[in-house]
Each structure stands twice: as C-alpha cells, then as structure tokens.
C-alpha cells in the first residue's frame, strides 16, 4: 500500500535534530520506567504478593506485570486521539510526567509485611498508571520521528523508536546487575530494589523539559491547518478506512512483541525460576543483549529503506522464531551462563534487524490525521495480549503441562500467526528515492 501521508516538508536540520533527540531520549526514559519492573519481578512478587509457595507468588507477580498492559489500550486510545487532535509534542510531554508518577509510587510503596493487603493494591495502581502512560508513547513518538525524517530515510529514523527502547532495557539491566552483585540479598530486598524506581521520579521533569523544547511536527501542523472540522474524527476514520492496515499491523506486532517480552523480560525470569541461575547473571545477560539490540535496530531500519520493510521483517521474524525456540531447548538441556547468553543473543540479532524496520512499517501506512490513533490501538492491543501477558501465560502453561519447553512453543505459535497475517495483508509503504547528489 502506498503511504497516504504527505511528503515531509523541508525542515531545518537543527529542528530535526532536536525533535529526534527529544523523541528518542523521552522514549528511553518512558521505557526505562516501564520496563525496570520486569527485572525486579521476582523480588516484588516476594515482597508484595506473598503466598504459601513460590510459584503462586511468582504467578501473582507476573500477573501484576500484565496489569499495566490491560490499561495500555485505553491509554493508547486517549493519547492517540489527543496527539492527532492537539499535537504530538503536547501528548508526549504529558505522558512522560504521568509515567514518572506511576514509577515513583512503586518506589515508595510499603510492603505487604508493613500494611497488608493495601500493598499489592498500591502496586497494581502504579502499574495501571504506568500502562496508561505507556499506551500512547509508541504511536506518538514514532509519528514524531518519521514526520521529521527525510522521506527516503523513514525506516532509519523510525528505528530510533526501538533503539531507544533497547537502550532503556540496557540501563535497567545495568541497574539490576549492579544492585544484585553489589548488595546482599537482605539489603536488596529491604531497600536496594527501590533505587531504580526512585531514580525514575527524576526522569519525569527531565523528560518533560526535553520534550517541551521540541518543535511540533510540520506534517501535523500542515494537516491541522487544512483539515475540515467535520472530518476531525480519527477513531471513526481508522476503523472505516484503514481496517486492512489495522489487522496487518496487529498481526505484525505479535512477532515484535513476542520477541521483545520473551527474550528480554521472560527469559531472565525463566532462567532464575526454572533453571536456578542467579539474578546477577540474568541481569548481565539482559544488559548485553539490550546493547546489541540498540546497535542493530538502526541497521534494520537502514536495510528497510533500501529493500523494503516487508522483506526485512518477514526474513528476520522467521529467523528469530527458529533460533529462539532452538536456544530455549538448548538452555533447558544445559543451564549455564553461556547458554543463557546464546539464548538471548542469537535470537536478539534477528529481533534487532526486524525491530528496526517495524516502527516505520506499521506507522507510515496511516495518514497524518489518524496516524497516532491507529498505531496506538493496534500496537497496544497486540502487546497486551501477546507480549505483556506472555510471562503469565508461559508460567501458567509450564505449571499446567509440566513442560518446561512451553516458551519455545509459545514463540513458534505466535510468530507463525504473525507471519501469516502480515505476509497476507501487509502492504509495503511507498518507496521514496534518495535525492540526487550534486555533481562534483
């Protein structure tokens, strides 16, 4: 499908740099706050969701991880509509402050031992606030990135969305590794685990300041100046005129979110609870693979600008599924730090290249007036069902089936459905050739 967005107007390079930095850093701040919870899920489950056995406690802990994803579609709808009506800049500024609020609440919440049943309720409330905020982040920041990009480099610029997510996970992994190796278990469970969440409080004002210094998207300003009031209904237009893009994007996101949440979030939990590896080892492994992803995402975006989004995504999604399933089987057969690294790094290489092309592929096919709304809805629904709840579903499947290879089956099934959906309904964005270079 040819993209229906308007070509990017001539933009001052200084404004472009400021917009890219604001969207990327603000996005990284948001995802650090949101993702660090998963790295401390085992500790939080013990402190806030105590039970007679560790498995029940862990199930409650990873379910609380999924609560945020239940609220993400609502946040995506609200902030998507807001960004398409009022502007990308304003929506992104509000979201980063709201995320800091939810993160700070986790950092100061008393434990179950201190206040009883109110403690897990505070955690659930904080995760709901975080989920609501994160819901609009992907659609708003990706729209900002590609609307400031040169038309022939949309894939490369859009890749900074997933690159910044990986950097956020890397920062979280670094914090977790430092705390797990530098503190005793008693100190970690007493106060050490709170430090990343308290740091997240500071991120809010910094992110707000950075995003307030961005310029509004020129493409959005041009659209806002010419739109007719009667047509200012993004939600109606998304479902009446762009159903195919919605379904294809939803299916494509299944592969993207399975890769992100199983490889980066669930694999460390699996290594600790099923294989007996240490939290320090899993944090170090997550840090390494996140840095690798951050480096490879721009490469994936760059490739998609040259050969197309669809070939890059289909090839590397398939390779991801095969390598991830194979490495899970290997890790289960021989638990070790080396095999844990391989179980994250080998699939991570494929995921990085696929993820670099993904943001632009699901965003550029929507016109400016409904772009943030459409992407936010399809992205958050798919992430909620197949990514955010993946740790819970996999933990539950392991308990029901007594098969520790459930993660491998989950990956194969979800990525296969994704490849079939996107392969059938997905359409390539319009290729925009690079401008001719001056002679000499």
C-alpha positions as CSV (number, residue, x, y, z in Angstrom):
1,X,0.0,0.0,0.0
2,X,1.3,3.4,-0.9
3,X,1.7,5.5,2.2
4,X,-1.1,8.1,2.4
5,X,1.0,10.6,4.4
6,X,2.2,13.7,2.9
7,X,5.9,14.1,2.0
8,X,7.9,15.7,4.7
9,X,8.4,19.4,4.0
10,X,11.8,21.0,4.1
11,X,12.9,21.1,7.7
12,X,15.7,23.0,9.4
13,X,18.4,20.4,10.4
14,X,18.6,21.9,13.9
15,X,14.9,21.4,14.5
16,X,15.1,17.9,13.1
17,X,18.0,17.0,15.5
18,X,16.1,18.5,18.5
19,X,13.0,16.5,17.6
20,X,14.8,13.2,17.1
21,X,16.7,13.7,20.4
22,X,13.6,14.7,22.3
23,X,11.5,11.8,20.9
24,X,14.3,9.3,21.4
25,X,15.5,10.3,24.9
26,X,12.0,10.8,26.2
27,X,11.0,7.4,24.8
28,X,14.0,5.8,26.5
29,X,13.1,7.5,29.8
30,X,9.5,6.2,29.5
31,X,10.5,2.6,28.7
32,X,13.2,2.5,31.5
33,X,10.5,3.4,34.0
34,X,8.0,0.9,32.5
35,X,10.4,-2.0,31.9
36,X,12.5,-2.0,35.1
37,X,9.6,-3.6,36.9
38,X,10.1,-6.8,35.0
39,X,13.8,-7.0,36.1
40,X,12.7,-7.0,39.7
41,X,9.6,-9.0,39.3
42,X,10.9,-11.9,41.4
43,X,11.8,-9.6,44.3
44,X,8.5,-7.7,44.1
45,X,6.5,-10.9,43.9
46,X,8.1,-12.0,47.2
47,X,7.5,-8.6,49.0
48,X,4.1,-7.7,47.7
49,X,2.4,-10.9,46.7
50,X,3.5,-13.5,49.3
51,X,2.0,-17.0,49.1
52,X,2.4,-20.4,50.5
53,X,4.6,-21.5,47.6
54,X,7.0,-19.6,45.3
55,X,5.1,-20.5,42.1
56,X,1.9,-18.9,43.3
57,X,3.7,-15.8,44.4
58,X,5.5,-15.6,41.1
59,X,2.2,-16.0,39.2
60,X,0.8,-13.1,41.1
61,X,3.9,-11.1,40.5
62,X,3.9,-11.6,36.7
63,X,0.2,-11.0,36.6
64,X,0.8,-7.6,38.2
65,X,3.3,-7.1,35.3
66,X,0.5,-7.7,33.0
67,X,-1.9,-5.3,34.7
68,X,-0.1,-2.4,33.0
69,X,-0.8,-3.9,29.6
70,X,-4.5,-4.1,30.3
71,X,-4.5,-0.3,30.7
72,X,-2.3,0.3,27.7
73,X,-5.0,0.1,25.0
74,X,-7.1,2.7,27.0
75,X,-4.0,5.0,27.3
76,X,-3.2,4.4,23.6
77,X,-6.7,5.4,22.6
78,X,-6.8,8.5,24.8
79,X,-3.3,9.8,23.9
80,X,-3.6,8.7,20.3
81,X,-6.7,10.8,19.8
82,X,-5.1,13.6,21.8
83,X,-1.9,13.5,19.6
84,X,-4.0,13.5,16.4
85,X,-6.1,16.4,17.5
86,X,-3.9,18.6,19.6
87,X,-0.4,17.6,18.6
88,X,2.5,15.1,19.1
89,X,4.6,17.4,21.3
90,X,1.9,18.1,23.9
91,X,0.9,14.4,24.2
92,X,4.4,13.3,24.6
93,X,5.1,15.8,27.3
94,X,2.1,14.8,29.4
95,X,3.0,11.1,29.1
96,X,6.5,11.3,30.5
97,X,5.3,13.1,33.6
98,X,2.5,10.5,34.2
99,X,5.0,7.6,33.8
100,X,7.2,9.2,36.5
101,X,4.2,9.3,38.8
102,X,3.5,5.6,38.5
103,X,7.2,4.7,38.8
104,X,7.6,6.8,41.9
105,X,4.6,5.2,43.6
106,X,6.2,1.8,43.2
107,X,9.4,3.2,44.7
108,X,7.8,4.4,47.9
109,X,5.0,1.8,48.3
110,X,5.2,-0.1,51.7
111,X,5.4,-3.9,51.5
112,X,2.8,-6.5,52.4
113,X,4.5,-7.1,55.7
114,X,4.0,-3.4,56.6
115,X,0.5,-2.6,55.5
116,X,-1.0,-6.0,54.4
117,X,-3.5,-6.2,51.5
118,X,-3.2,-2.5,50.7
119,X,0.4,-3.0,49.5
120,X,-0.4,-5.1,46.4
121,X,-3.2,-2.7,45.6
122,X,-0.7,0.2,45.5
123,X,1.5,-1.8,43.1
124,X,-1.5,-2.5,40.9
125,X,-2.5,1.1,40.9
126,X,1.0,2.2,40.0
127,X,1.2,-0.3,37.2
128,X,-2.2,0.9,35.9
129,X,-0.8,4.5,35.8
130,X,2.3,3.3,34.0
131,X,0.3,1.3,31.5
132,X,-2.0,4.2,30.7
133,X,1.0,6.5,30.1
134,X,2.9,3.9,28.0
135,X,-0.1,3.3,25.9
136,X,0.3,6.4,23.8
137,X,4.1,6.5,23.7
138,X,4.8,4.3,20.7
139,X,2.3,5.9,18.4
140,X,3.2,9.5,19.4
141,X,6.9,9.2,19.4
142,X,7.1,7.1,16.2
143,X,4.8,9.6,14.4
144,X,7.1,12.4,15.5
145,X,10.2,10.6,14.3
146,X,9.0,9.7,10.8
147,X,7.3,13.1,10.3
148,X,10.6,14.8,10.9
149,X,12.6,12.4,8.8
150,X,13.6,12.8,5.2
151,X,11.2,10.7,3.1
152,X,13.9,8.3,1.8
153,X,15.2,7.7,5.4
154,X,11.9,7.0,7.3
155,X,13.0,3.4,8.1
156,X,16.3,4.6,9.6
157,X,14.7,7.4,11.7
158,X,11.8,5.2,12.8
159,X,14.3,2.7,14.1
160,X,15.3,5.0,16.8
161,X,12.0,4.2,18.5
162,X,13.0,0.6,19.1
163,X,16.7,1.6,19.6
164,X,15.7,3.8,22.5
165,X,13.6,1.0,24.0
166,X,16.6,-1.3,23.9
167,X,18.8,1.4,25.5
168,X,16.2,1.7,28.3
169,X,16.3,-2.0,28.9
170,X,20.1,-1.9,28.9
171,X,20.0,0.8,31.5
172,X,17.6,-1.2,33.6
173,X,19.8,-4.3,33.2
174,X,22.8,-2.3,34.3
175,X,21.0,-1.1,37.4
176,X,19.7,-4.6,38.2
177,X,23.2,-6.1,37.7
178,X,24.9,-3.5,39.9
179,X,22.3,-4.0,42.7
180,X,22.2,-7.8,42.6
181,X,26.0,-8.1,42.7
182,X,26.8,-5.1,44.9
183,X,24.2,-5.8,47.7
184,X,23.4,-8.7,49.9
185,X,20.1,-10.4,49.5
186,X,18.8,-8.8,52.6
187,X,19.8,-5.3,51.6
188,X,18.4,-5.8,48.1
189,X,15.0,-6.9,49.3
190,X,15.0,-4.3,52.1
191,X,15.8,-1.1,50.1
192,X,18.1,-1.7,47.1
193,X,15.4,-2.7,44.7
194,X,13.7,0.6,45.2
195,X,16.6,2.7,43.8
196,X,15.8,2.4,40.1
197,X,12.1,3.4,40.8
198,X,13.1,6.4,42.8
199,X,15.5,7.3,40.0
200,X,12.5,7.1,37.7
201,X,10.9,10.0,39.6
202,X,13.7,12.3,38.4
203,X,13.2,11.2,34.9
204,X,9.8,12.9,34.6
205,X,10.9,16.5,34.9
206,X,14.0,15.9,32.7
207,X,11.9,14.2,30.0
208,X,9.2,17.0,30.2
209,X,11.9,19.7,29.8
210,X,13.4,17.9,26.8
211,X,10.1,17.4,25.0
212,X,8.9,20.9,25.7
213,X,12.0,22.1,23.7
214,X,10.9,20.1,20.6
215,X,9.1,21.7,17.7
216,X,5.7,20.4,16.7
217,X,5.7,18.0,13.7
218,X,5.5,20.1,10.5
219,X,3.3,17.4,8.9
220,X,0.8,17.6,11.8
221,X,0.8,21.4,11.6
222,X,0.1,21.3,7.9
223,X,-2.7,18.8,8.4
224,X,-4.2,20.8,11.3
225,X,-4.2,24.0,9.1
226,X,-6.2,22.3,6.3
227,X,-8.5,19.7,8.0
228,X,-12.2,20.2,8.0
229,X,-14.0,20.2,11.4
230,X,-16.5,17.6,10.1
231,X,-13.6,15.2,9.4
232,X,-11.9,15.5,12.8
233,X,-12.9,12.0,13.9
234,X,-9.7,9.9,13.9
235,X,-11.3,6.9,15.6
236,X,-14.1,6.6,13.1
237,X,-11.8,7.0,10.2
238,X,-9.3,4.4,11.4
239,X,-11.9,1.6,11.5
240,X,-13.9,2.7,8.5
241,X,-11.0,3.3,6.0
242,X,-7.9,1.5,7.4
243,X,-9.1,-1.9,8.6
244,X,-6.6,-3.8,6.5
245,X,-3.7,-1.8,7.9
246,X,-5.0,-2.3,11.4
247,X,-5.2,-6.1,11.0
248,X,-1.9,-6.4,9.3
249,X,-0.2,-4.1,11.9
250,X,-1.8,-6.1,14.8
251,X,-0.5,-9.4,13.3
252,X,2.9,-7.9,12.7
253,X,3.1,-6.7,16.3
254,X,2.6,-10.2,17.5
255,X,6.1,-11.2,16.3
256,X,7.7,-7.9,17.5
257,X,6.2,-8.1,21.0
258,X,6.8,-11.8,21.4
259,X,10.5,-11.2,20.6
260,X,10.8,-8.2,23.0
261,X,9.0,-9.6,26.0
262,X,10.0,-13.3,25.8
263,X,13.7,-12.6,25.0
264,X,14.3,-9.6,27.3
265,X,11.7,-9.9,30.1
266,X,10.7,-13.5,30.4
267,X,13.9,-15.3,29.7
268,X,15.7,-13.9,32.8
269,X,12.6,-15.0,34.9
270,X,12.7,-18.4,33.4
271,X,16.4,-18.8,34.0
272,X,16.0,-17.9,37.7
273,X,12.8,-19.8,38.5
274,X,13.2,-22.9,36.3
275,X,16.9,-23.3,35.9
276,X,18.4,-21.9,39.1
277,X,20.6,-19.3,37.6
278,X,21.4,-16.2,39.7
279,X,19.7,-12.8,39.3
280,X,23.1,-11.2,38.8
281,X,23.9,-13.5,35.8
282,X,20.5,-12.9,34.2
283,X,20.8,-9.1,34.6
284,X,24.2,-9.1,32.9
285,X,22.8,-11.2,30.1
286,X,19.9,-8.8,29.6
287,X,22.3,-5.8,29.6
288,X,24.4,-7.4,26.9
289,X,21.6,-8.4,24.6
290,X,19.9,-5.0,25.0
291,X,23.0,-3.2,23.9
292,X,23.2,-5.5,20.9
293,X,19.6,-4.7,20.0
294,X,20.3,-1.0,20.3
295,X,23.1,-1.3,17.8
296,X,21.2,-3.4,15.3
297,X,17.9,-1.6,15.2
298,X,19.3,1.3,13.0
299,X,20.8,-1.3,10.7
300,X,17.4,-2.9,10.3
301,X,15.8,0.5,9.6
302,X,18.5,1.3,7.1
303,X,18.0,-2.0,5.2
304,X,14.3,-1.4,5.1
305,X,14.9,1.9,3.3
306,X,16.8,0.1,0.6
307,X,15.0,-3.2,0.0
308,X,11.6,-2.5,1.7
309,X,10.1,-3.1,5.1
310,X,8.3,-6.3,4.3
311,X,11.3,-8.4,3.1
312,X,13.4,-7.4,6.1
313,X,10.6,-8.1,8.6
314,X,9.5,-11.5,7.2
315,X,13.0,-12.8,6.9
316,X,14.2,-11.8,10.3
317,X,11.0,-12.7,12.1
318,X,11.3,-16.3,10.7
319,X,14.9,-16.5,11.8
320,X,14.0,-15.2,15.2
321,X,11.4,-17.9,15.8
322,X,13.7,-20.7,14.7
323,X,16.7,-19.5,16.7
324,X,14.7,-18.6,19.8
325,X,12.9,-22.0,20.0
326,X,16.2,-23.9,19.4
327,X,18.1,-22.0,22.0
328,X,15.4,-22.4,24.6
329,X,15.6,-26.2,24.2
330,X,19.4,-25.9,24.4
331,X,19.2,-23.7,27.6
332,X,16.9,-26.1,29.3
333,X,19.1,-29.1,28.5
334,X,22.3,-27.4,29.7
335,X,21.6,-24.4,32.0
336,X,24.6,-22.2,32.1
337,X,25.6,-18.5,31.7
338,X,27.0,-19.3,28.3
339,X,23.8,-20.9,27.1
340,X,21.7,-18.1,28.6
341,X,23.7,-15.5,26.7
342,X,23.2,-17.6,23.5
343,X,19.5,-17.9,24.2
344,X,19.2,-14.2,24.2
345,X,21.9,-13.0,21.8
346,X,21.3,-15.3,18.8
347,X,17.5,-14.5,18.6
348,X,18.4,-10.9,19.6
349,X,20.4,-10.4,16.4
350,X,17.4,-11.4,14.3
351,X,15.0,-9.4,16.5
352,X,17.2,-6.3,16.3
353,X,17.1,-6.3,12.5
354,X,13.3,-7.0,12.4
355,X,12.6,-4.4,15.1
356,X,14.5,-1.7,13.3
357,X,12.1,-1.9,10.3
358,X,9.0,-2.5,12.4
359,X,8.1,1.1,13.7
360,X,8.0,2.7,10.2
361,X,6.2,-0.3,8.7
362,X,3.2,0.0,11.0
363,X,3.2,3.8,11.1
364,X,3.8,5.2,7.6
365,X,0.7,3.5,6.1
366,X,-1.6,5.7,8.1
367,X,-2.3,9.3,7.1
368,X,-1.2,12.1,9.4
369,X,-4.6,12.8,10.8
370,X,-5.2,9.3,12.2
371,X,-1.6,8.0,12.4
372,X,-1.1,8.2,16.2
373,X,-4.6,6.8,16.9
374,X,-4.3,3.9,14.5
375,X,-0.8,2.8,15.6
376,X,-1.6,3.2,19.3
377,X,-4.7,1.0,19.1
378,X,-3.2,-1.9,17.1
379,X,0.1,-1.8,18.9
380,X,-1.2,-1.8,22.5
381,X,-3.9,-4.4,21.9
382,X,-1.3,-6.8,20.4
383,X,1.3,-6.1,23.0
384,X,-1.2,-6.6,25.8
385,X,-2.4,-10.0,24.5
386,X,0.9,-11.5,23.3
387,X,3.7,-9.6,25.0
388,X,2.8,-8.1,28.3
389,X,0.8,-11.2,29.4
390,X,3.4,-13.6,27.9
391,X,5.3,-14.2,31.2
392,X,2.0,-15.0,32.9
393,X,0.8,-17.3,30.1
394,X,4.1,-19.1,29.8
395,X,4.4,-19.6,33.6
396,X,0.9,-20.9,33.7
397,X,1.5,-23.3,30.8
398,X,4.6,-24.7,32.4
399,X,2.6,-25.4,35.6
400,X,-0.4,-26.9,33.8
401,X,1.5,-29.0,31.2
402,X,4.6,-29.6,33.4
403,X,6.6,-29.0,30.2
404,X,9.5,-26.5,30.7
405,X,9.7,-26.0,26.9
406,X,6.5,-24.0,26.8
407,X,8.4,-20.8,26.0
408,X,9.7,-22.4,22.7
409,X,6.2,-23.5,21.7
410,X,4.7,-20.0,22.5
411,X,7.3,-18.3,20.3
412,X,6.7,-20.7,17.4
413,X,2.9,-20.3,17.5
414,X,2.7,-16.6,17.9
415,X,5.4,-15.8,15.3
416,X,3.8,-18.2,12.8
417,X,0.4,-16.4,13.2
418,X,2.2,-13.1,12.8
419,X,4.0,-14.1,9.6
420,X,0.8,-15.4,8.1
421,X,-1.2,-12.3,8.9
422,X,1.4,-9.7,7.9
423,X,2.5,-11.8,4.9
424,X,-1.0,-11.9,3.6
425,X,-2.4,-8.5,4.5
426,X,0.7,-6.3,5.0
427,X,1.5,-3.8,2.3
428,X,4.7,-2.0,1.5
429,X,5.0,1.7,2.1
430,X,5.8,3.9,-0.8
431,X,9.4,3.8,-1.8
432,X,10.9,7.3,-1.8
433,X,14.2,7.5,-3.7
434,X,17.1,9.5,-2.2
435,X,17.5,12.9,-3.7
436,X,20.2,13.2,-6.4
437,X,23.6,14.3,-5.2
438,X,25.2,17.4,-6.7
439,X,27.8,16.8,-9.3
440,X,31.4,17.1,-8.2
